[in-house]
Amino acid sequence: MIKELLGHLRQEAIDYMSDRLVYGNELAKHLRKLELATGRYWVFLQENISDKQIVLFRQGGIAKRSKSLQELSEFILKCLGSNIEKTVVFEDALISEKDSKVCLPPARVIFEKSKAYYLIDNAIAEGKISIIMSTVEQADSYILIGAIGRNNNFLEGFDNSILSPSSFLEDFARTAEYIIVFSFVYESFLICES
């Protein structure tokens, strides 16, 4: 179940989101520039969670990981829909360019400052939730930071060497409609609609 956070729950979510973005890499650096205080916030939780438990974003034992991952993947797939302009990007805090021979997800992978970023658009997702789930699991590290936004032909510019990976991530972050971070010690995800 996805639950919108209002009132004091929303303020706790804003504080947590801001804190998580500090630990990210290039994408997170650009997402921090967005106005998080004006966004709407949601979290994936089962129905019987109290408001007291909801704000314990840094504690585990509150959410069911497999259910949250499924719901997040469905949410991303719905956002991508049939809109060719939408893309989701995840940072991978652990894989570096020198590790690129390891098993990477079925997403497109770019490297910036030797850190990996996974990009999924409609053409890659092909309407398959499994592609999104495996990409989120690959980006699963002590932080998980992602965003859903418009690619505005940034990928084409990147493919044609017009944009550097850094420029792509900066331009993409400006279009972010949703920001995604881990919550409840990797059990669930907090989303900000920016």
MOJOVEN-V152912 format. One record per residue. N is the residue number from 1. RES is the residue in one small letter. OMEGA is omega as a letter, one per 40 degrees, with the letter a starting at -180 (NA if undefined). D_CENTER is the distance of its C-alpha to the mean C-alpha in Angstrom with 1 decimal. Layout:
N/RES/OMEGA/D_CENTER  N/RES/OMEGA/D_CENTER
This chain:
1/m/i/17.9  2/i/a/15.6  3/k/i/17.2  4/e/a/17.2  5/l/a/18.0  6/l/i/21.0  7/g/a/23.6  8/h/i/23.4  9/l/i/20.4  10/r/i/18.4  11/q/i/19.8  12/e/i/18.8  13/a/i/15.1  14/i/a/15.4  15/d/a/17.0  16/y/i/14.5  17/m/i/11.4  18/s/i/13.8  19/d/a/14.8  20/r/a/11.5  21/l/i/10.8  22/v/a/14.3  23/y/a/13.6  24/g/a/11.2  25/n/a/12.6  26/e/i/13.2  27/l/a/9.9  28/a/i/9.8  29/k/a/13.5  30/h/i/13.2  31/l/i/10.7  32/r/a/13.3  33/k/a/15.8  34/l/a/14.6  35/e/a/16.6  36/l/a/14.6  37/a/a/17.9  38/t/a/18.4  39/g/i/15.2  40/r/a/15.3  41/y/i/13.5  42/w/i/13.0  43/v/i/12.7  44/f/a/13.5  45/l/i/17.0  46/q/a/20.3  47/e/a/23.0  48/n/a/25.2  49/i/a/23.1  50/s/i/25.0  51/d/i/23.8  52/k/i/24.9  53/q/a/22.6  54/i/a/19.5  55/v/i/19.5  56/l/a/19.7  57/f/a/16.0  58/r/a/17.3  59/q/i/19.5  60/g/i/19.4  61/g/a/21.6  62/i/a/20.2  63/a/i/17.8  64/k/a/18.2  65/r/a/15.5  66/s/i/16.5  67/k/i/16.6  68/s/i/13.2  69/l/i/11.7  70/q/a/14.0  71/e/i/13.2  72/l/a/9.4  73/s/i/10.4  74/e/i/13.2  75/f/i/11.3  76/i/a/9.2  77/l/i/12.7  78/k/i/14.4  79/c/i/12.4  80/l/i/13.2  81/g/i/16.6  82/s/a/19.3  83/n/a/18.1  84/i/i/18.4  85/e/a/16.9  86/k/i/13.3  87/t/i/10.7  88/v/i/7.1  89/v/i/6.4  90/f/i/5.2  91/e/i/7.7  92/d/a/10.3  93/a/a/12.4  94/l/a/15.3  95/i/i/16.2  96/s/a/18.3  97/e/i/20.2  98/k/i/23.2  99/d/a/21.6  100/s/i/20.6  101/k/i/23.3  102/v/a/21.5  103/c/i/20.1  104/l/a/17.0  105/p/a/14.9  106/p/i/16.1  107/a/i/13.5  108/r/a/14.8  109/v/i/14.7  110/i/i/15.5  111/f/i/16.6  112/e/a/16.9  113/k/i/19.1  114/s/i/19.1  115/k/a/15.4  116/a/i/13.5  117/y/a/10.7  118/y/a/10.0  119/l/i/10.4  120/i/i/11.1  121/d/a/13.3  122/n/a/16.1  123/a/i/18.4  124/i/a/16.4  125/a/i/15.2  126/e/a/18.8  127/g/a/18.1  128/k/i/17.5  129/i/a/15.2  130/s/i/16.1  131/i/i/14.5  132/i/a/11.0  133/m/a/11.9  134/s/i/13.3  135/t/i/10.5  136/v/i/8.1  137/e/i/11.5  138/q/i/12.2  139/a/a/9.2  140/d/i/10.5  141/s/a/12.2  142/y/i/13.4  143/i/i/10.1  144/l/i/6.6  145/i/i/4.5  146/g/i/2.0  147/a/i/4.3  148/i/a/7.0  149/g/i/10.3  150/r/i/13.8  151/n/i/14.8  152/n/a/18.4  153/n/i/19.9  154/f/a/18.1  155/l/i/17.9  156/e/i/21.6  157/g/i/22.3  158/f/i/20.5  159/d/a/22.4  160/n/i/25.6  161/s/i/25.1  162/i/a/25.2  163/l/i/21.8  164/s/i/20.9  165/p/i/17.4  166/s/i/17.3  167/s/i/18.5  168/f/a/16.1  169/l/i/13.0  170/e/i/15.0  171/d/i/16.0  172/f/a/12.6  173/a/i/11.2  174/r/a/14.3  175/t/a/13.5  176/a/i/10.1  177/e/i/10.8  178/y/i/7.8  179/i/a/5.6  180/i/i/3.7  181/v/i/5.8  182/f/i/8.4  183/s/i/11.7  184/f/i/15.2  185/v/i/15.3  186/y/a/12.7  187/e/a/14.2  188/s/a/11.8  189/f/i/8.6  190/l/a/9.1  191/i/i/8.0  192/c/i/9.8  193/e/a/11.5  194/s/NA/12.7
